Amino acid sequence: MRIDLHTHTLISDGVLLPIELARRAAVMKHEALAFTDHASMSNIERVVREAKKDAELAAEWGIKVLAGCEITHVPAKRLDQVVSAARRAGAEIIVVHGETISEPVENGTNHAAVNNPEVDILAHPGLITLEDAQAAADNGVALEITIRPSHGMTNGHVASMARRVGARLIVNTDTHAPGDLITEERAMTIAMGAGMSEEEAVKAVRDVPQDIVRRICGR
């Protein structure tokens, strides 16, 4: 059963209604999904509020949908403030847009994210340092292996840094369009393509996302 904890809808820059994305995931036998549309102080309350409405509807299909956000392009020194605002708005899951090499994310964003235990996932962290990977391990922040081509060019580096310090990895799609959702088998291929062993891939594809969902549901 697939779990994908980083997706976008037309609440931000995706192309599907949240409920349509959830329906497609349910048909593909996903166990859980997270709506994590791009957010900052300007829209964070709206993003979470609107996501929650369709997350509740999707439960009728037996899929657990978490309503959260991806904090995107905020000044690194203000990241903690925005994370706190997301929690106040009711975000169940918080993803931070990491320092992908294909976008002008401010240096220091990775560092701020992995040192905040309220962050669940650091998305596509690019050329993450060993120091920041260690902080992720210490604070329980999962590091993302992504299927998006422009962001995934550093998947191997992320996996290598995580392995050296015991940081948790998670395979997400960063879905924006209907064809972006993938099967568990495809997720395993992506993980192993990043240099993981089969055992490591199982942890990133199944164990870590299941643990995050259980922890969030137990809050």
C-alpha positions as CSV (number, residue, x, y, z in Angstrom):
1,M,0.0,0.0,0.0
2,R,1.4,3.3,-1.1
3,I,1.8,6.4,1.1
4,D,2.7,9.8,-0.5
5,L,3.2,12.7,1.8
6,H,4.1,15.6,-0.6
7,T,1.5,16.6,-3.2
8,H,0.0,19.8,-4.6
9,T,-3.5,20.7,-5.8
10,L,-5.0,23.7,-7.5
11,I,-5.0,25.4,-4.0
12,S,-1.5,26.3,-5.1
13,D,0.2,25.3,-8.3
14,G,-1.2,21.8,-8.9
15,V,-3.9,21.1,-11.5
16,L,-6.4,18.9,-9.6
17,L,-9.0,19.7,-7.0
18,P,-7.8,18.1,-3.6
19,I,-10.7,15.7,-3.7
20,E,-9.9,14.6,-7.3
21,L,-6.3,14.0,-6.3
22,A,-7.5,11.9,-3.3
23,R,-9.8,9.9,-5.6
24,R,-7.0,9.1,-8.0
25,A,-4.8,8.0,-5.1
26,A,-7.6,5.9,-3.6
27,V,-8.1,4.1,-7.0
28,M,-4.3,3.5,-7.1
29,K,-4.6,1.8,-3.6
30,H,-2.9,4.4,-1.6
31,E,-3.2,3.9,2.1
32,A,-2.5,7.6,2.9
33,L,-1.9,10.9,1.2
34,A,-1.0,14.4,2.3
35,F,-2.2,17.7,0.7
36,T,0.9,20.0,1.1
37,D,0.3,23.0,-1.1
38,H,2.8,25.8,-1.2
39,A,2.3,28.3,1.7
40,S,3.8,31.2,3.5
41,M,2.3,33.8,5.9
42,S,0.1,35.2,3.1
43,N,-2.0,32.1,2.6
44,I,-1.2,29.5,5.2
45,E,-4.6,29.6,7.0
46,R,-6.5,29.4,3.7
47,V,-4.3,26.5,2.4
48,V,-4.9,24.4,5.5
49,R,-8.5,25.3,5.9
50,E,-9.4,24.4,2.3
51,A,-7.4,21.2,2.3
52,K,-9.1,19.9,5.5
53,K,-12.5,20.1,3.8
54,D,-11.6,17.6,1.0
55,A,-9.4,15.5,3.4
56,E,-12.6,14.8,5.4
57,L,-14.6,13.8,2.3
58,A,-11.9,11.5,1.1
59,A,-12.2,9.4,4.2
60,E,-15.3,7.9,2.6
61,W,-13.0,6.0,0.3
62,G,-10.9,4.5,3.1
63,I,-7.9,6.6,2.4
64,K,-6.3,8.7,5.2
65,V,-5.6,12.2,3.9
66,L,-3.5,14.6,6.0
67,A,-4.1,18.3,5.5
68,G,-0.8,20.3,5.7
69,C,1.4,22.6,3.7
70,E,4.8,23.0,2.1
71,I,6.4,26.1,3.5
72,T,8.1,27.6,0.4
73,H,10.7,30.3,-0.2
74,V,10.5,32.1,3.2
75,P,13.6,33.8,4.7
76,A,15.5,31.1,6.6
77,K,15.7,33.2,9.7
78,R,11.9,33.5,9.8
79,L,11.2,29.8,9.0
80,D,10.4,28.9,12.7
81,Q,7.8,31.7,12.8
82,V,6.0,30.3,9.7
83,V,6.2,26.7,11.0
84,S,4.5,27.9,14.2
85,A,1.8,29.7,12.1
86,A,1.2,26.5,10.2
87,R,0.6,24.5,13.4
88,R,-1.7,27.3,14.7
89,A,-3.6,27.0,11.4
90,G,-4.1,23.3,12.1
91,A,-1.6,21.8,9.7
92,E,-1.3,18.1,10.4
93,I,1.9,17.7,8.4
94,I,4.6,20.3,7.7
95,V,6.9,20.0,4.7
96,V,9.6,22.5,4.0
97,H,10.7,23.3,0.5
98,G,14.4,22.5,0.6
99,E,17.4,23.9,-1.2
100,T,16.8,22.1,-4.5
101,I,19.5,22.9,-7.1
102,S,16.9,24.0,-9.7
103,E,15.4,26.9,-7.7
104,P,16.7,29.9,-5.9
105,V,15.9,28.7,-2.4
106,E,17.8,30.8,0.2
107,N,20.9,29.3,1.7
108,G,20.2,28.3,5.3
109,T,16.7,27.0,4.6
110,N,17.8,23.3,5.0
111,H,19.6,24.2,8.2
112,A,16.6,26.0,9.7
113,A,14.2,23.2,8.7
114,V,16.2,20.2,10.1
115,N,16.8,22.0,13.4
116,N,13.0,22.5,14.0
117,P,11.4,19.3,15.4
118,E,8.0,20.5,14.3
119,V,9.0,20.0,10.7
120,D,8.0,16.5,9.4
121,I,9.8,16.4,6.0
122,L,12.5,18.4,4.3
123,A,11.6,18.1,0.6
124,H,14.2,17.8,-2.1
125,P,17.1,19.1,0.0
126,G,19.6,19.3,-2.8
127,L,23.2,19.2,-1.8
128,I,22.5,18.9,1.9
129,T,25.5,19.0,4.2
130,L,26.5,16.2,6.5
131,E,25.9,18.6,9.4
132,D,22.4,19.2,8.4
133,A,21.7,15.5,7.7
134,Q,22.9,14.8,11.2
135,A,20.5,17.5,12.6
136,A,17.7,15.9,10.6
137,A,18.5,12.5,12.2
138,D,18.7,14.1,15.7
139,N,15.3,16.0,15.3
140,G,13.3,13.3,13.5
141,V,13.0,15.3,10.2
142,A,12.7,12.9,7.2
143,L,14.7,13.8,4.1
144,E,13.0,13.4,0.8
145,I,13.9,11.3,-2.2
146,T,11.8,12.8,-5.0
147,I,10.6,11.7,-8.4
148,R,10.6,15.2,-9.9
149,P,13.4,15.2,-12.5
150,S,14.7,18.7,-11.8
151,H,14.8,18.1,-8.0
152,G,15.8,14.4,-8.2
153,M,19.2,15.1,-9.7
154,T,20.6,15.1,-6.1
155,N,18.7,12.0,-4.8
156,G,21.9,10.0,-4.7
157,H,23.7,12.7,-2.7
158,V,20.8,12.9,-0.2
159,A,20.7,9.2,0.2
160,S,24.4,9.1,0.8
161,M,24.4,11.8,3.5
162,A,21.4,10.2,5.2
163,R,23.1,6.8,5.3
164,R,26.2,8.2,6.9
165,V,24.3,9.7,9.9
166,G,21.3,7.4,10.1
167,A,18.8,10.1,9.0
168,R,15.4,8.9,7.8
169,L,14.5,9.0,4.1
170,I,11.1,9.1,2.5
171,V,10.1,8.7,-1.2
172,N,7.5,11.3,-2.3
173,T,6.2,12.4,-5.6
174,D,5.8,16.1,-5.2
175,T,2.7,15.5,-7.4
176,H,1.4,18.5,-9.4
177,A,-0.5,16.7,-12.2
178,P,-2.6,13.5,-12.6
179,G,0.3,11.4,-14.0
180,D,2.6,12.2,-11.1
181,L,1.2,9.6,-8.6
182,I,3.2,6.4,-8.7
183,T,2.8,2.8,-7.4
184,E,4.8,1.3,-4.6
185,E,6.8,-0.7,-7.1
186,R,7.8,2.5,-8.9
187,A,8.7,4.2,-5.6
188,M,11.0,1.2,-4.8
189,T,12.7,1.7,-8.2
190,I,13.3,5.4,-7.5
191,A,14.8,4.6,-4.1
192,M,17.1,2.0,-5.4
193,G,18.1,4.2,-8.3
194,A,19.3,6.7,-5.6
195,G,21.7,4.1,-4.4
196,M,19.7,2.4,-1.6
197,S,19.7,-1.3,-0.9
198,E,16.4,-3.1,-1.1
199,E,16.2,-3.0,2.7
200,E,16.9,0.7,2.8
201,A,14.3,1.3,0.0
202,V,11.6,-0.6,2.0
203,K,12.2,1.7,4.9
204,A,11.9,4.8,2.8
205,V,8.9,3.7,0.8
206,R,6.9,1.9,3.6
207,D,8.3,2.1,7.1
208,V,9.1,5.8,7.4
209,P,5.8,7.1,5.9
210,Q,3.8,4.7,7.9
211,D,5.6,5.9,11.1
212,I,4.9,9.5,10.2
213,V,1.2,8.9,9.6
214,R,0.9,7.0,12.9
215,R,2.7,9.7,14.8
216,I,0.5,12.4,13.3
217,C,-2.7,10.5,13.9
218,G,-1.6,10.0,17.5
219,R,-1.0,13.7,18.2
